[in-house]
Amino acid sequence: MCNTTCRRFLSWAPAVFFFLGWVLLTLYPRPADLVRSVSRVFHPPVDAEFIAAYAHLFADLDDPAAIDRRVSELFPYRYDWAAHNRPWYFPSIDEAFLAMTGDCKTHLLVLASVLEYRGIPYSFSVSPTHVWVEYPGKSETGSENAQVSFLSADPDGELRSWRLPTGVDVKRSLDSFWTAFWRYMPPSKKLTLAVGYVMALSVGFVLTVLTRVPGGVAHSRALWKFQVEES
């Protein structure tokens, strides 16, 4: 038989699942966008053919570091909430050029596409909070170095290395996540999450009361069935 702890869990489980679903649909009205974004981290949709129409923006540059700086100038940094109205999103190349702004994922995609178009070798690196492009002559920075990277891959997606990062600043990483996720979240999204939280609490409390009353759940089901039949 189900003991007290079991009954408490069962009474709150629907509320928990309701809230998780509410959060998902609030942050990602199209959940497939999240799945697609995760996939693109490991297989960025680099498109050299698309870049051909914008080759004039980089025609005067041969040094990959200079191309890197040009991408930063053309695509100023903005969090995903501002650029794509999602907390975390990996755009396609056409979405990147439509927004003409974005975070490190946009920068990686545009830079890699330009390098691919120009025939310059490159690879991808991923840290817990950042993605970037490696190319010949690239200088390491505090956020782009071998110590913080846990994954390195070739343009075709083949892994070069997979390791535990050793130089990650946990506090800085958590602050970066909190800033990108919460501080830049539109007020309307925060309000929607708050409404969902209150609704989930209400559902949980109601189910808790029903499970504590002898025959409460069965009575509520019978009442619901009667109302449906009457209607």
N, C-alpha and C positions, 0 to 999 in steps of 0.2 A: 504493500500500500504506500501511497505517497505521504511522506511526513510533512511537518510544518514548513521546513526549508524548501522542500519540493513544491508545495502549494504556493509559497511566496514567489518562487521562480516562475512557475507556470502563470501566475496572475500578472506578473510584470513583463513576461516575455513578449506578448503581443504589443505592449506599449514600446518596448525597446526596438522591436523590428519595425514598428510603425515610424518611430523617430529616425531610425537609420535610413529607411526608404525616403522619408521626408527630406533629410539632409542631402541624400544623393540627388534627388530630383530638383532640389533648390539650387545646388551648386552646378549640376549638370542636367538641364532639362532634356538633353539628348545624351543618355549615359554612354552611347557608343563613342562619343567624343573622348571620354576618359580612356576607354579601351584602346582607341586609335592612338591617343597621345602616348600611352605606355609603350605600345608597339613601335612608335616612331623614335623613341629614345634609343632603341637597339638597332633600328633600321631607318635612319633619317631619310626622308623622301627627297634626296638630292636630285636636282633636275637641271642638267647643263643645257639642254635644249631650250628650256624656258629662259635661261639667263642670256641666250643669244640675242634676244630682243633688247636687252639692257647692257650689252657688252660695252657700249660707248661710255658708260659710267665709270668703267675701269680701264679703258683703252690706253690711258697714259701711264699705267702702272705695270711694272714687271715683278717687283719685290713682293712676295706674299705678305710680309709684315705691313707694307704700305697698303695692300689690298684690304688687310684686316682693319687698319685704321679707317679706310674709306667706308667700309661696311658700318663701322661704329658711327661715322658721321651721317650716313644716309638713313640709318635705322637707330635713332636715339632710344636709349633704354627706357622701357616702361614695363611695369608689372602686368601679368596676364589679365588681371581684373580690368585694367585700363585699356589694354590692347585687344582683348578677345572676350571680355565679360565672363571669364571663367577663372577659378582660383589657380588652375594649372592647366596649360594647354600647349601642345606641340603643333604648330600650324603647318600647312602645306606651303610650298613655295609661292603659289599664287595668293594665298591668304596673307603671307608675309609682305608681299609687295602691295597688296591692297591696304593693309594697315600702315605700312612704312614705319613701323615701330615694333618693339617687343623686347623680350628679355634674352637670356643666353641661348635659348633654343632657336629663336629667330636668327640670332647672329650666327650660330653654328650652321644653320641650314643655308643661309645666303652665302656665307663665306665658302662653305664646302662646294656649293653649286658653281661659284665663280672659279674656284681652284680647279674643279673638274673640267669646266669649260676651257680653261687655259692650259690644261695638261700638267698642272703642278701637283706633285704627290702630297698626300695628306692622310690623316687618320683621325679617329674620334676618341675622346677621353671623357669619362663620366665620374663625378664625385657625388657624395650624398646630396649636395644642393646645387650642383653646377654641371654644365656640359660645355665642351669647347673643342676646337679643331687644333690638331698638332700639324706643323708643316716645317720644312727645312729652315733652320735659322730662328725658330720661334724662341723667345726668351720666356723663362719661367716667371710666374708671379705668385703672390700669396695664395690665390685661389685657383691657379692653373699650374700644377706641378705634379710630379710623379708620386709624392708622398700622400696627397689627398685623393688621387685617382684610384678607383677600385675596378675600373673596366677600361680597356683600350681595344679598339676594333678598327679593322680596315674598312675602306669605303663599301666593300661588298658585304659587310656585316660579320666577317670572320673575326673571331676573337684573337687579339694579340696577347692579351694578358688579363688575368682575373685574380685579384688579391684583396686582402683587407687593407683599407687605408690606414696609415700610421700618423699622419700629420693633420687630422681633422680637429678643428676647434669646435667642440660640441656646443658650447655656449653660443658661439657666433652662428653656428648652423641652425640652432633652434630659434635664435632671434631672427635670422633671415627667413626661416619658414613662417614664423608668426607674423612678421611684417608683410610678407607676400600674401599670406592667406587671410589674415584678420584685419590688419590696419588699413589695407586698401580695398577691403570688401565694401561694396556699395551699401549704404544704409538700408535700402529696401530689402536686400538679401539678409542682413542681420535681423531685421524685423520679421521676415518670413521664418527664419530659423527659430526666433523667440516664440512665435505663434505655434510652430510645430512642437516646440518643447513643452509649452503649456498644454497643448492638446494631448501629447503623449502622457504627461503627468495625470491628466484627467482620466484618460483611459486606464492607466495603471491603478489609480485609486479606486475607480469604480469596480474593476475586476477584483481587486483585493477585498473590498467590502462584500462582493457577491460570493467569494470563496469562503469567507468567514461565517456567512449566514447559512445555516443548515438548509440545503436544497435551494440555495440562492441562484446558482448557475442554471440548475434545471428549471426553476421557476421562471427565470428571465427568458430562457429558450422557449418555454411553453407560451409565455406572454407574446413573444415576438411571432411565433407561429400563428397564434390566434389573431393577432393584428393583421398579419399578411392574408390569412384566409378571409377575414372580414372585409378587407379592402378589395 
